[in-house]
Amino acid sequence: MQNKILKFDNAAIVASASVVGKWEKDGPLGEYFDLHDNTDKFGKNTWELAESEMQRLAFNIAMAKLSVSEQAIDALFAGDLLNQCVSSSYGLLDFDIPYFGLYGACSTAAESLMLASATVSAGYFKTAAAVTSSHYCSAERQYRSPVEYGAQRSPTAQWTVTGAGAFMVSGEGKIRITEGLPGIVVEKGISDASNMGAAMAPAAADTLKRYFQISGSSPSDFDLIVTGDLGIEGGSILCELLLSEGIDIRQQYNDCGAMIYDVKRQDKHAGGSGCGCSAVVMASYICPMLERGELKNVLFMGTGAMMSPSSIQQGQAIPAVAHLIRLSSQKN
C-alpha cells in the first residue's frame, strides 16, 4: 500500500470558505479571506468556543457559496488540534450530517480532503465536506502555556494560525482532485516542540520522494508544490533533504506557513502552523487560482506533528506524517 497512489476519477472541490483572526487578516493574504474577527473571539467567551464558532461559520459560508442546505451534504470529515477534536464536534454539532472526526494535526486539511475525495469518487457519497481549524490561544493553552503567561518564543517556533477552512467535495467541478498518496509516520529524533518544522520535514520528504518515484513525474510537471505547513525553517530543511536525493523542488515550492504572515513585520518567527493554516490558504488563495486557471497542476502536502502534551512532557521525540493530494484545474 505504501507504493500505491490513490486515483480519483470523480472528485472535485466545488466550494471553499475561510474564516480567520486579526493577525491573519493583517497578513499578505488578508484580502482573500471570507470573514475575520479582530478580537479572535467570534462572539464567544472562551478560545475553544471561538474555534468551534469558526468551523461553524466556515461550513455555513461554503454551503452558501454552493447554494445548498445541510440536507445536500452526505458526510463531514473534520478535525482540529485540541484533545478529542472538540472544536470540530462542538462547532458542527447542530448539523444533522454523518460526522467523521479526524486527527492529523497540521495535515488534517489534506487528510480530510483525501478521505472526502475517496468516498465521493467511489460513489458512497454525492457531496462531502472537509472542515478544519486551529486557534492560536487554544493551541498555546493546550501544548505550551496560556498566552497570559508571556513565555518567550524560540526563533524556530511557528505561530498557530487562528482560522478555519471548509471545502465541499463533489463529483464534477473545475478544481479536480485527481490523486492522493497517504503519508507514513516518520520520526527522526526531534523532540523540540518549538521546532516542529524540523520534525515534520523528513515526513514531507518521504512522501514527496515516494510520489515522484511511483508516478514517474518530476517537480517541473507542477506549477506549485505547497506544504502545509513546515514554515520557513522546515521548508528549508525539506528542500535540502530532497536535494540530497537529487530532487530539486525550489522553483515550484512554497509553504502555507510562509505565505500567511509577513514574518518580519508581524514578528511571527518561522511562520504559521496549525490545522487552520493550510486550510485557509488553500480555501482562500490557492483554490481560486486553480478555478481561474492561473494554476493548472498543484501538489498539496499536509504535514502534521503527531505529538501530544503528555508525549512532549515525557521527552519523547515527535513523529510526523505528510499526506499528499494532486489538484488540477479543468474548464467545464
N, C-alpha and C positions, 0 to 999 in steps of 0.2 A: 504493500500500500504506500510505502514511503516514496516509491518511484512512480506513482500514478497521479497524473494531472486530471482533475475533475473537469468534464466538458459539460457546459450548459447550453443547450440548443434553444431554450425558450426562457430567458431571464433578462430582465432589463429594469433599470431604475427609472420609474415613471414620475416620481416626485421626490423632493427632498426639502428639508427645512432646518433652520439653525436658530438657536436661542443662546445668547451669551451675556456675560457680565461687563463691568466697566472697563477693565484693562483690555479685554478682547476687542471691545468696540473702539477703543482708543488706538488699537494697533493698525498695522498696514492693511489688513483686510476688513477693517471696520465697516466700510460702506456696503459690504456684501451680505452681512448677516440680516436675518429676517426680523429679529426682535432682540432688544437688550434692556437691562435694568442697571442703572448707575449705582444702585445700592447693593447689588448682588443678592438681595433678599427675596425678590419677586413676591412681595407682599406677605411673606411668612415670618414666623418668629424664631426659627432655627435654621442653620445652614443646611441640615439634612432635608428639612421640609422644602427649602428653597430649591434644592437639587431635584427633588421629586416634581416640583411645580415646573421646572424647566423641561423635564421629559414630557409632562402632560401638554405643555404649550407647544413644544416642537412637533409632537404627534398630531395635535389638532391642526396646526398650520399645514403640515404635509397633507393631511386629509382634505383640507380646504383647497389646496392647490390642485389636487386631483378631482375635486368636486364630488367627493364621496362621503358617506357616513360610515360609522364603525361597522355596520352590517355588511359592508363590502370587503372588510379585511378578515381574512381567514385565520391568521396567526400573527402573534407578536413575538419576535426574538429580541430580547432586551437584557441589558446588563449595565453595571457601573462598578465603581471601586470599593464601595462600602460593604461591610460584613453582611452576608446573606443577600446581597444585591437589593437592599431595602429601598434605595432611591427608585429603582425600576418597579418593584412590586407595589409600592405605595403610589408612585406617580401615575401608574397605568391601571390602578385598582378599579376605577369607575367604568372602564371599558369592558363590555361583555364579549371578549375575544379570547380564544385559547392563547395561553401565555407560556413561553419557554424562557426561563431565567438562565442567563449565561454569565460566566466569569472568565474573562480572558485578559483582565487588566487592560492596558492600553491597546491591546489587539482586538478588543471587543467589537469595534465598528466593522473591521474586516471579517471577523468570525461570524457576526450576525448576518452580514451581507452574504457570506458564503453559504450559510445554512438556509437562509431565505431563498437564495437562488437555486440551491439543490432541490428544495421541496417544491418550488414553483415549476422549475424545469421538468421535474419528474411527474408533474401533474397532480400532486397531492393537494396543493393549494393553488387558487387562481391568483390571489394577491396576498402577499405577506409583508409585514413591516419589520424593519430593523431600527431599533432605538437605543441610544446610549448616552451617558452623561458623566460629568465629573464636576466637582466644585472645589475651589482652592481651600476654602476654610474647613469644609467637612473632611477633605483628604488629609490636611495638616493635623487636624484633631485626632484622626484615627492612626496615621502612620508615623507622625513625628511628635509635635507638641502643638497645643492650641495657639492660634496666632497672637493671642493676648500675651503669651509668654515672651514674644520678641526674640526668639532664637536666631542666632546668626546663621546664614546660609552659605554653604560651600560654593566656590566658583563653578564647580561641575554640576551643581544642583539645577534641576528644572522646576519651572513654576506650573503647578497643576492648573489647567485651564478650567475656568468656570463657563461651562457650556453644555448644551445638549443638541444632538443631531438626530434626525429621523429620516428614514428612507422608505419609500414604497417600492416594492419589487413585484413586477407582473411579467406576463409573457412577451408583450410587444412594447417597444419603446425605442427612443433614439440612443439611449445610453445602455448598450448591451453589456451584460456581464457574461463573458464567454468561457472563462476558465477559473479554476481555483486550485491552489496547492496548500493543503493543510500543513501547519508547522509541526516540527518535532521539538520537544523540550530540550534545551541546551543549557548547561551550567559550567562556567569556566572559572569558578573560584572567586568571583567578585562578590564581596559582602558589604560594600559601602552603599548604603541606601541613598546617599547623596550623589551617587554616580550611576544612576540606572541606565544611562546611555551606554556605558561600558559593559554593563551586564547584558543588555539586550542585543548589542551589535553582533556578537557571534551567532545568535539565533537567526538574525536577519541575513547574515552572510550564508548560513547553511541553507536556508530556504531559497534564496535567490540563486545560489550556485546550483542547487538541485533543479530548479526550474529551467535554467539555461541548458543544463546537461540533458534533461528529459525532452524538452521541447525542441532543442536544436536551434533556438533563436539566440540573438545577441543583443546587447544594450542598444545598439544603433537601430534596432527594429521598433523602438518605442520613442514616443515624443516626450514621455515623462516616466520616471521611476521614482515613486514617492513613498517614503516610510512615515509611519505614524505611531509613535514618534520617538526618535532617537535623540532629538535635539542636536545642537551644534557639536557637542563632544562625541556622542555616539555616532552621528552621521560621518564624522571624520574617520572614526575607527572602522566603520563599515567599509568605506572606500579603500582604506589601507588593507584591510583583510582580503577584500576581493582582488585588489591589485597584486597581492602576493600569490593569488591563484591565476593570474593572467587575465582577470576580468576588470575592465575599466568602465565604470558607470558614471564618472564625474560629469560628463557632458549632459547627461539626461537626469541626473539625480537632484532631488530636493527632499526636504523633510517638513512635515506639517508643524512640528515644534519649532523649527527655524523660521517658518513663514508667518506664524500668527502674531508674533511680537516684534517690535523694534527693540532688540535685546539691550542695546546701549542706552537709548533714550528712555526706555521703560525699566531698566535695571532688572532684567529677567535672567541674568547669568547665562545658563546653557540653553535657554529657550523654553518652550512649552512642553507639557506632558499631560497625562490623564486620558481617560476614555473619551472625554468630550473634545479633545484637541483635534484628532484626525477626523472625528465625526463632523465637527462644524466646518473645518477647512474643506473636506470633501463635499459636504452638502451645499455650502455657500459659494465656493470658488471653483473647485475642480469640476464638479458635475455640470455646472452651467457652461463651462468651456467645452466640455465634451458635447453637450447638447447643441451648442452653436457650431460645432465642427472645428473649433480652434485647436482642440486636441483630438487626435483620432485613435491613438493606441496608448493606453496607460497601464502600468503595473502599480497597484496599490498594495503595500505590505504593512499590515498592522503588527506592531511589536509590543509584547507585554512582559513586564517583570512579574513573575508569579510568586510573589512573596506575601507574607502576612506580618502583622505586628509582632506576633509571637516568634516567628522564624528569625526576624531581624534582631529581636531582643536576645535570642539564644545564639546569635553569632553565625547563623547558617549562611552559606553562600546563596546568591539569588539566581534561581532558574528562570529562564525566559523562553518565549515562544514567538514565532513570527508566521502569521497566516497571509497568504498572497491571493489576490484576485486580479484578473485581467479585464479591463474595460475597453470598449471600443465605441466610437460614435457611428451612428447609422442614420442616414437621412431617409425618412419614410416617403 
